[in-house]
């Protein structure tokens, strides 16, 4: 038996010991793998649950529905608004703690409604060492079960297992929530979240994957994968994206010549990688604040 097989058997045995589980399900590779394990271990007693809010792109919600169908697991959707929380809106270094506390709180409510005692998430063994991850504090405080972490699945092993389950998301890039595109300290608003979602939809329509559009208070900073920089520098792409992003409310549209970096830069912390699709933890420094004055002249 390979190491991966042994870990898989351990996770299945673990999950089978529960009367039922509800999986906090984003449709990314980590939560989808947990959902597949839960469905195998518990059958109809396993439920996947996706939280719909302003920070979840509509395309990701539709993807979650599709992947739940692939797995064959019951899929529930709950709704909440992070914008009800002043602490979340303030967008300090613990934004993800506030978000995940609310999100998982809705999962716990749904689990109680369904008579399920255990809520699981997709935290894997690589996540605790991946920089500042305040969302993990919420997982611990709310006593969420993380089978991938408990059985020491690395991110690479999660992807390998997802491939064995024939999940279409096995190679899907990590997808942190939309608020991760807004620099720490700049208020998260529905307007900013909406224009980021629409901007990224436009970039995606032009064939790019593994990218971000960061919103620096009206300045759009497009990050694409290093191997795609040549395509992003093509005048045809520049001309096709510049005006549509301006129409969304961006005052300036820029291309980051460093290319897409998972997490980007946090003040004083180097890179904070968003290795988990469920974590929503990466922070982005306002790297343009000195070069591009804000509307108020500061």
C-alpha positions in Angstrom: 0.0 0.0 0.0 1.4 3.4 -1.0 1.6 6.3 1.4 -1.3 8.0 -0.4 -3.5 4.9 -0.2 -2.7 4.5 3.5 -3.8 8.1 4.1 -6.9 7.7 2.1 -7.9 4.6 4.0 -7.2 6.4 7.3 -9.4 9.3 6.2 -12.2 7.0 5.1 -12.1 5.1 8.4 -12.1 8.4 10.3 -15.2 9.8 8.4 -17.1 6.5 8.6 -17.0 6.8 12.4 -19.3 9.7 12.2 -23.1 9.4 11.9 -22.9 12.0 9.2 -20.8 15.0 8.1 -21.4 18.3 6.4 -18.5 19.5 4.2 -17.8 23.2 3.9 -17.7 23.1 0.1 -16.3 25.7 -2.2 -15.9 23.4 -5.2 -12.1 23.8 -5.2 -9.8 20.8 -5.1 -9.4 20.6 -1.3 -13.1 20.7 -0.3 -14.0 18.6 -3.3 -11.6 15.9 -2.3 -13.0 15.9 1.3 -16.5 15.7 -0.2 -15.5 12.7 -2.4 -14.0 10.9 0.7 -17.1 11.7 2.8 -19.5 10.4 0.0 -17.5 7.2 -0.2 -17.4 6.7 3.5 -20.9 7.7 4.4 -23.0 7.7 1.3 -26.3 9.6 1.8 -25.1 10.7 5.3 -22.6 13.1 3.7 -23.7 16.6 2.6 -21.7 19.3 0.8 -22.6 22.9 1.7 -21.6 26.1 -0.1 -22.0 29.5 1.5 -23.2 32.1 -1.0 -22.1 35.7 -0.3 -20.8 38.8 -2.0 -17.2 37.5 -2.0 -18.0 34.3 -3.9 -18.0 34.8 -7.7 -21.2 33.6 -9.3 -19.1 31.4 -11.7 -17.6 29.7 -8.6 -21.0 28.9 -7.2 -22.1 27.4 -10.5 -18.8 25.4 -10.5 -19.5 24.1 -7.0 -23.0 22.9 -8.1 -21.4 21.1 -11.0 -18.7 19.4 -9.0 -21.1 18.3 -6.3 -23.0 16.6 -9.1 -19.8 14.9 -10.3 -19.3 13.5 -6.9 -22.9 12.5 -6.4 -23.2 14.2 -3.0 -26.2 16.1 -1.7 -25.5 19.8 -2.1 -27.0 22.6 0.1 -26.5 26.3 -0.3 -26.7 28.8 2.6 -26.5 32.6 2.3 -24.9 35.2 4.4 -23.2 38.6 4.0 -19.7 39.4 5.2 -20.6 43.0 4.7 -22.9 42.8 7.8 -19.6 42.7 9.8 -17.8 46.0 10.5 -14.7 44.0 11.4 -14.7 42.4 8.0 -15.3 45.6 6.1 -12.4 47.2 7.9 -10.2 44.7 6.1 -7.4 44.5 8.7 -4.9 41.6 8.8 -7.5 39.4 10.5 -10.2 39.9 7.8 -10.1 36.2 7.0 -10.7 35.3 10.6 -14.0 37.3 10.6 -15.0 35.9 7.2 -14.4 32.3 8.1 -16.1 32.6 11.5 -19.2 33.8 9.8 -19.0 31.3 7.0 -18.4 28.3 9.2 -21.0 29.6 11.6 -23.6 29.3 8.8 -22.3 25.7 8.1 -22.8 24.8 11.8 -26.3 26.2 11.7 -27.2 24.1 8.6 -25.6 21.0 10.1 -27.7 21.4 13.3 -30.8 21.9 11.1 -30.0 18.6 9.3 -29.2 16.7 12.5 -25.5 16.4 11.7 -22.9 16.8 14.4 -19.7 17.1 12.4 -18.7 19.9 10.0 -15.5 19.3 7.9 -13.4 21.6 5.9 -10.6 21.3 3.3 -7.6 22.5 5.3 -4.6 20.4 4.2 -1.2 19.7 5.9 0.5 22.4 3.9 -1.8 25.2 5.1 -0.6 25.8 8.7 2.9 26.6 7.4 1.8 28.9 4.6 2.3 32.3 6.2 -0.3 34.4 8.1 -3.5 32.3 8.0 -6.0 33.8 10.5 -8.8 31.7 9.0 -7.3 28.6 10.6 -7.9 30.2 14.0 -11.6 30.2 13.3 -11.5 26.5 12.2 -9.9 25.6 15.6 -12.2 27.7 17.7 -15.3 26.3 16.0 -14.0 22.7 16.3 -14.3 22.1 12.6 -12.9 18.7 11.6 -10.1 18.8 8.9 -9.5 15.2 7.6 -6.9 16.2 5.1 -4.9 17.9 7.9 -5.5 15.1 10.4 -4.2 12.5 8.0 -1.3 14.7 6.7 -2.3 15.1 3.1 0.0 17.6 1.3 -1.5 19.8 -1.4 0.2 17.7 -4.0 -1.3 14.5 -2.5 -4.7 16.2 -2.4 -4.5 16.9 -6.2 -3.3 13.3 -6.8 -6.2 11.9 -4.9 -8.6 14.2 -6.6 -7.3 12.8 -9.9 -7.9 9.3 -8.7 -11.5 10.3 -7.9 -11.6 11.7 -11.5 -12.6 15.1 -10.2 -12.5 17.8 -12.9 -11.0 20.2 -10.4 -7.9 18.1 -9.7 -5.7 20.7 -11.5 -7.9 23.8 -10.7 -5.9 26.8 -9.5 -6.6 27.9 -5.9 -9.4 30.4 -5.8 -9.4 32.8 -2.8 -12.4 35.0 -2.2 -12.9 38.3 -4.0 -11.9 40.3 -0.9 -8.4 39.0 -1.2 -8.0 41.4 -4.3 -8.5 44.4 -2.1 -5.4 45.7 -0.2 -5.3 45.3 3.6 -6.7 48.5 5.2 -8.8 49.5 2.3 -12.5 49.0 3.1 -14.2 46.0 1.5 -17.4 47.3 -0.3 -19.9 45.7 -2.5 -18.9 48.1 -5.3 -15.2 47.0 -5.1 -16.2 43.3 -5.0 -18.5 43.6 -7.9 -16.0 45.4 -10.2 -13.3 42.9 -9.3 -15.6 40.0 -10.2 -16.6 41.6 -13.5 -13.0 42.5 -14.3 -11.8 39.0 -13.7 -14.6 37.6 -15.9 -13.4 39.8 -18.7 -9.8 38.6 -18.4 -11.0 35.0 -18.2 -13.0 35.5 -21.4 -9.8 36.4 -23.1 -8.3 33.0 -22.3 -6.2 33.6 -19.2 -6.1 31.2 -16.2 -4.3 31.5 -12.9 -4.6 35.3 -12.7 -5.9 38.1 -10.4 -7.2 41.6 -10.8 -6.2 43.6 -7.7 -8.2 46.7 -6.9 -5.9 49.4 -5.5 -8.6 52.0 -4.7 -9.6 52.4 -8.3 -6.3 51.2 -9.9 -6.6 47.8 -11.5 -3.4 45.7 -11.2 -3.7 42.7 -13.5 -1.5 39.7 -12.6 -1.2 36.8 -15.1 0.9 33.7 -14.9 4.5 34.4 -15.9 4.2 32.1 -18.9 1.3 34.3 -20.0 3.0 37.7 -19.8 3.9 37.7 -23.5 0.2 37.3 -24.3 -0.8 40.0 -21.8 1.7 42.4 -23.4 0.2 41.9 -26.8 -1.3 45.3 -27.9 -4.5 43.4 -29.0 -5.1 42.3 -25.4 -4.2 45.7 -24.0 -6.6 47.5 -26.3 -9.4 44.9 -25.6 -9.2 45.1 -21.8 -8.3 48.7 -21.0 -11.6 50.4 -21.9 -13.9 47.7 -20.5 -12.1 47.9 -17.1 -12.3 51.7 -17.2 -16.0 51.3 -17.8 -16.3 49.2 -14.6 -15.0 52.2 -12.6 -11.2 51.7 -12.6 -9.3 55.0 -13.0 -6.1 53.3 -14.1 -5.4 49.8 -15.6 -1.9 48.3 -15.1 -0.1 45.0 -15.7 2.1 43.6 -13.0 5.4 42.6 -14.7 6.2 40.2 -11.9 3.3 38.1 -13.0 0.7 36.3 -10.9 1.9 35.4 -7.4 -0.4 33.4 -5.2 -1.2 35.7 -2.3 0.9 38.7 -3.5 2.7 40.8 -0.9 1.8 41.4 2.7 3.4 44.2 4.6 6.6 42.9 6.2 5.7 39.3 5.7 6.9 38.4 2.2 4.6 36.1 0.3 1.5 34.7 2.0 0.5 31.9 -0.2 -3.2 31.0 -0.7 -2.6 27.3 -0.9 -6.1 26.3 0.2 -9.0 27.1 -2.0 -11.2 27.4 1.1 -9.0 29.6 3.3 -9.5 33.1 1.8 -6.4 34.2 3.7 -4.0 36.0 1.3 -3.4 39.6 1.9 -2.3 42.2 -0.6 -0.2 45.3 0.3 -1.1 48.6 -1.2 2.0 48.6 -3.3 0.9 51.5 -5.5 -0.1 53.9 -2.7 3.1 56.0 -3.1 3.0 56.2 -6.9 -0.7 56.8 -7.4 -2.3 59.3 -5.0 -5.8 58.6 -3.9 -8.8 60.7 -5.0 -8.6 62.7 -1.7 -5.0 63.7 -2.5 -3.4 61.6 0.2 
